[in-house]
């Protein structure tokens, strides 16, 4: 029986499927941003887990950056804190600065 592209991707990432249909998938990329990532990192910390493969984590600060002139510093206090927090977490899991890799 032919498979859709969705089925092919799903099956290629399927680690285990229970009888009730519950599936465990292997995620080969971690896409994160500055707004909800602190909660995710806190959840990992609270459960004594860490990011399994930091090299597969891609972070994008896309919610709190200026949209017109990026040479102007971020003036909103909360936005600045969210971006700085993301940077600190990435430095901790990757042992290097993400933003300075350009």
HUUR-V380126 format. One record per residue. RES is the residue in one small letter. D_LAST is the distance of its C-alpha to the last C-alpha in whole Angstrom. Layout:
BEGIN
RES/D_LAST ; RES/D_LAST
END
This chain:
BEGIN
x/46 ; x/43 ; x/40 ; x/37 ; x/33 ; x/33 ; x/36 ; x/34 ; x/31 ; x/33 ; x/35 ; x/32 ; x/31 ; x/34 ; x/35 ; x/38 ; x/40 ; x/43 ; x/47 ; x/46 ; x/43 ; x/40 ; x/37 ; x/35 ; x/31 ; x/29 ; x/25 ; x/23 ; x/20 ; x/19 ; x/18 ; x/18 ; x/18 ; x/18 ; x/22 ; x/24 ; x/22 ; x/23 ; x/27 ; x/25 ; x/24 ; x/28 ; x/29 ; x/28 ; x/29 ; x/32 ; x/33 ; x/32 ; x/29 ; x/25 ; x/23 ; x/24 ; x/21 ; x/18 ; x/16 ; x/17 ; x/16 ; x/13 ; x/13 ; x/13 ; x/14 ; x/16 ; x/20 ; x/19 ; x/17 ; x/18 ; x/19 ; x/20 ; x/18 ; x/15 ; x/16 ; x/19 ; x/18 ; x/20 ; x/23 ; x/25 ; x/25 ; x/25 ; x/22 ; x/20 ; x/22 ; x/20 ; x/17 ; x/17 ; x/19 ; x/17 ; x/14 ; x/17 ; x/18 ; x/15 ; x/15 ; x/18 ; x/18 ; x/15 ; x/16 ; x/12 ; x/10 ; x/8 ; x/7 ; x/5 ; x/4 ; x/0
END
